[in-house]
Amino acid sequence: MMQGIHHLAIIVSSEECVKFYKKFGFKEFKRIERNLDIVLLLQGDGIQLEMFVDASHPLRSMPEPLGLRHIALKVDDIEKVIADLGLINSPIMNDWVGARCCFIKDPDGNTIELHE
């Protein structure tokens, strides 16, 4: 049966978005250049990201489409991460069970939850 999550797959528009995720400690370990896109495999603290770099892919729609809503990354210090990324207007709140969290966007507008 299931042993855990193997990876998360994200479509991004550019290498700039890949750099955003590398700021969290993800390291690239494989790159595959295809006709339509570039596939990058990144690893960080037991989490694997499969990133598809495709500048021509359609944007997410509003309201949110069905499917994955956001990715939550566990961090030691939300305020430090917000400052290190140069973000503003990222209110910190408590989640359903009282843990501190906040929501930010990657360069393509995908929602990332920072969670302590």
N, C-alpha and C positions, 0 to 999 in steps of 0.2 A: 504494500500500500504506500501511500504518500509518506515521504521522508522530509519534505520541506519544499520551499520555493527554490527552483533552479536559477531563474534569472528574470529580470524585467526588461521588456523591449520598449524602446522609445524612438519615435520618428522625430528628428530634428532638422532644422533648415540649414545649419552651417556648422563649421568647426568651432565657431565662437560659442555655440551652445555646448559642445563637447568640453571646451575649456571651463565652462561654468561648473560642470559636474566634477571635473578634475580638482577644482578648489576644495571639494569635500573629501579628497583623498583617493578618488577612483584613479586607477592606473590602467592605461591601455596595454593589452597583451596580444591583441591580434587585430589586423586591418585587412579587409577584403574589398578591393575596388571592383565594382561591377559596372555594367553599362548604364544603369539608371541611378545608382546610388553608391555610397560607400558604407560598409558595415564595419563597425568598431565594437570590439569586445573589451569591456573594462571590468576591473575587479577592485573591490574596496571593502575591507572589514567583513568578509564573508558574503557580500552582496555582489552579484554579477549583473552588469547592464549590457544589453545588446542594443547598440544605437545605430539607427539607419539615418545617414546624412543625405537628405534629399530636398534641395531648395525648391523643387517644383511641386511638392506634396501640398494638397489643400489644407488650409488652416482648420483648427477646431471650430465648432459652431457654438453659438449661444442661443438658447440655453444649452447647457452641457449635453452632449450626446450620451446615449447609453454606453456603459462600459467603465473602464478604469477612471476613477474620479481624480485621484492624486497619488503621489508617492510620498511616504512619510520617512524622513531620515532622522535617526536618533543622534542628537548632538549633546555635548557636555554643557554648553553655555550659549543659549539662544542669542543673548545680547551681543556676545563676541562675534558670532557667525554673522549676524545682521551688520555689525560694524565692519567686519573684514570684507564682506561682499559689497559694502557701500550702499546698503538699502535704506530707504526711509519709508515711513508710514506702514510699518509692519507691526500692527498691534499684537501684543502677547496676551493670550487668554488661557483658560483652563479647558482641557478636553472633557469628555463624558465622565471620566473618573477622577478629575481634579489635577491631572498632570499638566505642566506648562507646555504650551505649543504656540506656533504662529504659522501663517500661510504666506508664502512668497511665490514669485513666478520666475521660471527660467527665462532666458532670452527669447524663447519662442512663445511664452505665455502659458506653458504647462505649469500646473499648480504643484508646488512642493510644500509639504508640511514639515516644519522643523519641530522636533519633539524632544523634550528633556526626560 
